[in-house]
Amino acid sequence: MSEMSWLRVAECPLLDGQADADVGALRQVQRLFELALTRSGSDEVAKTLLEEIAAQLRADSVSVMQATPEWKVCWQNQGRLARNPIEAISRPTLHDVLDRQAGVSSEGKGVFWIATCLSYVDRPNRVLTVLRSRDPFSQDEFECAVAAGHALGVSLEHARHDDDASLRQRRLTSLLEIGRQLVRERETIPLLEHIATQAAELLNCERASIFLWDKDRQELVGRPALGLPNNELRIGDKVGVVGRVVQTGKPQIVDDVRDGSDFSGSVDKTTGFETRNLLCVPMRDEQGNILGAVEVMNKRERYVADDAAALESLATQVALALQNVRERESLVRVNAQMEDEARLASRLIGQSPAILGLRDTVKRVARTDLPVLVMGESGSGKDVVARAVHFASPRQQQPYIPVNCAAIAETLLESELFGHEKGAFTDAHSTRAGKFEAATGGTLFLDEIGDLSASGQAKLLRVLEEKVVYRVGGTTPIPVDVRIVAATNRVLAEHVRAGKFREDLFYRLSVVTIDLPPLRDRRDDILILAEHFLDQFSRNAGRKSLKMTAEARKRLEQHNWPGNIRELRNLLERVAYLCPGDKVEASDLAFILAPTKQAAAGGYVYDSLTLAEATDDFQREHIRRTIKKARGNVSEAAKLLGVFRPNLYRKMRSLGMNSDEANEEATV
C-alpha cells in the first residue's frame, strides 16, 4: 500500500493565487463554481458537481458522505464501481479527515481513493470520496480533488440556504392552503384527522396526532390513533412528552425516543407502530390558553427550529379552526334541538274525525304558498296548526316567526313588523329588521289578527299586495318573501260587517280558512292528549310516567274544557309536578273546576255529570273548602258543616276521599 499523502484545506491554497498553484485545480474550481451558479437546490448542485468531478478525475464513484453520527451516503455519482465507499475507506480514516480538516489519498481493498473534507460552514461533518479501480491518483489529481471538495462544500452551503428559503416558502404556501381547507371542515373528528394528515405532509413525517386537553378529567384525547378503538387515544395529562408540553407550554423535540426521554412506548406496543423521533408543540387559543398539542413522528432527518416554528404556526390555525367548528357544532346541536322541539309542538295529536280531516287539510295546504286563516276558540291549538303548516311545507328549513298582534302597542306596531332605521325615533339607537324581514323565506304567523288596529290593517294589506316593506324612517323598498298564516278567536266575518275589520284584508287572508273545533267537540281526543301531556311533563319533572286511574280518566272525559287544550295542558303539567303518588287519582284533578262566569258568581260547572256524580263532586269540593277554612281543624270543620266529627270522616270515606286530606289541607 502506498504512503498516505496529506494536504491541509482549512485555507485552500489554490484559491489564494499562490505562484505554485496548480492551473488545472484552479480551472476545475472555477468550472465547479460556474456550474453551481446555474443550479438551484442541494440535490441538483450535488448531482451536477459530482458528475463534473467524476469526469475530471476519471473516477468510477464519487460520493458525499456524512457522519450523523453513523456514516451514510448523502449523494453519489456511481459509475462502473458499484461499491459503498465505507467498504473501501475505514471509519477511523473518515473521522480523521473531519478532525484534521484535511484530505487523504491512498489505496485499499482493490481500489484507489481520495477522501477530503468539504469546506462547510454550518456542517463540518461531510467528506468527498473519489474511488477508481485502475491507476492511482496523481498529486495533481489529489490537489484537484481537494480543491473540488472546497468548491463543492461552498456550493452546497449556498444551496442549503436556497433549500431553506425554498422550504420556508413551500411551508408558507402549504399553511395558507391548509388554512383554506380547514375553513371547509364542519365537524370536529374529520377536522382533526384532516389536520393530522396535513401536519405529517408539511414536515415530511410518517404520522401526526392532535391531542385535545380535557382538564376536567385530567386527560388528553388524541386523534387519529391508528390501531386503537375508534382511532382515539386517551392518556393522563401529565404522561409522556405530550403531557410535558401541555403542562409547560413549551415545544419538545426528541431526536431518539430511546435516549431516556419522557416518551412512553406503551402505545407503540398496542398499535405495532415504532416511534423513532418526534416533535410536539402546544396548541393555544386566541387568549393564549393551552387547548392541547400537535405531535408529528418519524421524520427522516433531525427536527430543527424551523420545523417547530412551522408546526406552531399550524397549531395556531388548528386552534382557531377547532374553536369555529366547536361553536358551529354547538349551534347546530342547539338548532336541531330547537327544531325538534318545534316539530314536536307542531304535531296534531288525536284520532277524532275532526283531527284526521284537519291533518289531511294541513298536508294539502302546506304544499302551496296560499295565505291561511285559522279560526277557533282561545286555547284550541291555532298556533299548533300554524306550525304544522310550516313544517309540512317546502319552507320548513326557513324561519318560523310568530307575532301576537294583540300584544303590540299601536305606536310600536310598524317598527315591530317592518323594522326601523337608526334615529327614526327617540329610542331608535340602531337599525333593526322587522318581523317580515326576519321571516323572509319562511312563515310569518300573525296571531290574534282580529285585534289589529285599523292603521295596522292598512299597512299589513299594503305589504301583502306589494311584497315589499319600508322600515320606519327609511325610503328603500325591501323585498320580502313570506308565507302568511293568521289566526283569531273572533268571528272575522261579523267584524267585517260591523266595520271593525277591513273587508279587502279579510279576503286577502282567508284564501284558505281552517275552522278548529273546540276540545269539547272532539272528546275522543281528550284522553289521548292527556296521556301525551302527562308523559311529556313527567319526563320534564324527572319522574316515571304517571298513570291515570279509571275514575280520573272518567273525570277528564266529563269535564267541559272551557279553556280547551291549553286548560288540559296546564292541568297535566301541574299534576306531573305535584301528584304525590305514582297514579293520578280523581282527587288530584279537583282543581279542573276552573272559574267561569257561573263559577265567579259562586257556582261550579257540572254540565256533563249525572245528578249523583254532580252531588258527590259538590260534596267533596265543599268539604275540602270547609276544612281549608278551618285551617285543617276537622272538629271545627264538622261544626261548620253541622255534623259530628266521626260522621264527617265516614262521609269522606264514602266519597272516596283520603282521610289524610284534612292534614294536607292544613298545610296549604
Secondary structure, DSSP 8 states (H G I E B T S, - for coil): ----EEEE-SS-GGGTT-TT--HHHHHHHHHHHHHHHT--SHHHHHHHHHHHHHHHTT-SEEEEEEESSSEEEEEEEE-S----HHHHS-HHHHHHHHHHTEEEEEEETTEEEEEEE---SS---EEEEEEESSS---HHHHHHHHHHHHHHHHHHHHHHHHHHHHHHHHHHHHHHHHHHHHHH--SHHHHHHHHHHHHHHHTTEEEEEEEEEETTTTEEEEE--TTSGGG-EEEETTSHHHHHHHHH---EEES-TTSS-S--THHHHHH------EEEEEEE-TTS-EEEEEEEEEESS---HHHHHHHHHHHHHHHHHHHHHHHHHHHHHHHHHHHHHHHHHT-----SHHHHHHHHHHHHHHTS---EEEE--TTS-HHHHHHHHHHTSTTTTS-EEEEEGGGS-GGGHHHHHHEE-TTSSTT--S-EE-HHHHTTTSEEEEETGGG--HHHHHHHHHHHHH-EE--BT--S-EE---EEEEEESS-HHHHHHTTSS-HHHHHHHTTEEEE---GGG-GGGHHHHHHHHHHHHHHHTTS---EE-HHHHHHHHH---TTHHHHHHHHHHHHHHH--SSEE-GGGGGGG----HHHHTT----TT--HHHHHHHHHHHHHHHHHHHTTT-HHHHHHHHTS-HHHHHHHHHHTT--TTHHHHHHT-
